[in-house]
Amino acid sequence: MSVLQSLRDAWYGAQSHGQGSHALALPDRLIPPPGHGDFCLRPIREGDQEEWNRVRWDNRDWLSPWDSGDPMHGPGMTYAQWMRSLEWSRREGDSALFLMEFQAGLIGQISLGAICYGSMRTATVGYWVAKDWVGHGFAPLSLALLADWAFRAETGPHLHRLEVAILPENQRSLSVVRKVGLEPEGLRRKYMYVNGAWRDHLTFSLLTDDFDPGILNRL
């Protein structure tokens, strides 16, 4: 699938580098305050292969308009290769991926990628929610949970800025960033290869000092 293809070059290119000093210690669970039901974010595991594949397949038509891909059309990755690439990226401090879980079932995914340290301390966020669970507030909740962890948690990367890039026609995703309170930063032309073409994206940002003490308080 395109989700796996987009990670192939990053993983193989990373094999020539040593482990970095920013390894991420992912929490077993990120749990919202009471009142949000039996919901959590948790790291993806090898044992999630069957359920992840099933949910992605069941939602292939729903998600395909927003799927990023490889413009070079290289070979894809197996699930096992994807798991190894995610583990390598975690140890390098480059990215973190969490599943959205409700009532012990997989309903979506959210990721923190392209993490940059040094003088920038920034990252990008991507997410998707299964069609049957859209409209229940899980995407804004996941974005807030991930932001609080990335900005302030002891085990997080202690970032300063998060960015979300969204296709202008993706009204549901635009409503997510508005609910959480991200600031619009304008249009980036041909920003990402999505659904077979280079496409413009609207970008939004969130800074660690935008909300005090945490992003979840806004929800």
Buried (B, 14 or more C-beta within 10 A) or exposed (E): BBBBBBBBEBBEEBEEEEEEEBEBEBBEEBBBEEEBEEBBBBBBEEEBBEEBEEBBEEBEEBBBEBBBBBEEEEEBBEBEBBBBBBEBBBBBBBBBBBBBBBEEEBBBBBBBBBBBBEEEBBBBBBBBBBBEBBEBBBBBBBBBBBBBBBBBBEEBBBBBBBBBBBBEEBEEBBEBBEBBBBEEEEEEEEBBBBBEEEBBBBBBBBBBEBBEEBBBEEB
